[in-house]
Amino acid sequence: MDIFAQISSEIKEFNSTLVLVTKTKSAELISEYYNRGHRDFGENKVQELLPKYDTLPKDIRWHFIGHLQKNKVKYIAPFVNLIHSVDSLELLEEINDRGLKNERIIGVLLEIKIADEFTKYGLSEEECVDLIANPVLKTFHNIRIKGLMGMASFVDDEKTIKKEFESLKDLYVKLKSRFFSDSDEFCELSMGMSGDYKIALDCGSTMVRIGSLILGSRK
Ligand SMILES: *Cc1c(COP(=O)(O)O)cnc(C)c1O
């Protein structure tokens, strides 16, 4: 069994989804995994995703995992499966507008800042609650908020990573019972990468985003 098969089955045991992160990797390489039956792939740049979308089979579920600029939403709105990295009302509004124009409902996750270290993107717990509680969201019929995403600190200390993932899980549970108790749509917790996915699975991750561990390091 190769590392892809090994990690896939490990993740399945936790009922979690593997998003294979293919940034900087070729469409040919993605095809190999597609031909092995994999369908969930993650990219972090719009200009890199578009040519891959064009050449690869249309039943791939594309996950957008990078910082998304408002003016680029229109390019991925026709096909993107899930946007993991939404951290403002303005971006949600734009995604909703583009979903409406494309007559589709676009799934999104809210990105939460859980790492201690300085990171530019992501909402604080308080900002996230304010955003979800904003009444204007009720008028956004072309987005579906499906859960949360977070990145732990890039440290070796497992306790720190575990604490951060647990805080994200706690917030997810809290938000689910306070705002989404009458539906099952808030059901995804995207956390875990090559270096920390095992900890993330133990903490309740439903989606792990893995690139280099399976595909090799990026240039
Ligand atoms: C690149 C990237 C990953 C995957 O990172 P690896 O360490 O290669 O597994 C996961 N999530 C995001 C947001 C990324 O940008």
The ligand as an SDF file (V2000), in Angstrom:
LIG
                    3D

 15 15  0  0  0  0  0  0  0  0999 V2000
   -0.8650   24.1560    1.2730 C   0  0  0  0  0  0  0  0  0  0  0  0
   -2.0080   24.0620    2.1920 C   0  0  0  0  0  0  0  0  0  0  0  0
   -2.3460   22.8490    2.8370 C   0  0  0  0  0  0  0  0  0  0  0  0
   -1.5510   21.5810    2.6580 C   0  0  0  0  0  0  0  0  0  0  0  0
   -0.2830   21.7060    3.1990 O   0  0  0  0  0  0  0  0  0  0  0  0
    0.7030   20.4560    3.3410 P   0  0  0  0  0  0  0  0  0  0  0  0
    1.5650   20.8240    4.4940 O   0  0  0  0  0  0  0  0  0  0  0  0
    1.4250   20.3530    2.0620 O   0  0  0  0  0  0  0  0  0  0  0  0
   -0.1190   19.2660    3.6270 O   0  0  0  0  0  0  0  0  0  0  0  0
   -3.4520   22.8310    3.6450 C   0  0  0  0  0  0  0  0  0  0  0  0
   -4.2120   23.9270    3.8670 N   0  0  0  0  0  0  0  0  0  0  0  0
   -3.9220   25.1050    3.2810 C   0  0  0  0  0  0  0  0  0  0  0  0
   -4.7970   26.2790    3.5710 C   0  0  0  0  0  0  0  0  0  0  0  0
   -2.8070   25.2120    2.4420 C   0  0  0  0  0  0  0  0  0  0  0  0
   -2.5460   26.3960    1.8670 O   0  0  0  0  0  0  0  0  0  0  0  0
  1  2  1  0
  2  3  1  0
  2 14  2  0
  3  4  1  0
  3 10  2  0
  4  5  1  0
  5  6  1  0
  6  7  2  0
  6  8  1  0
  6  9  1  0
 10 11  1  0
 11 12  2  0
 12 13  1  0
 12 14  1  0
 14 15  1  0
M  END
$$$$
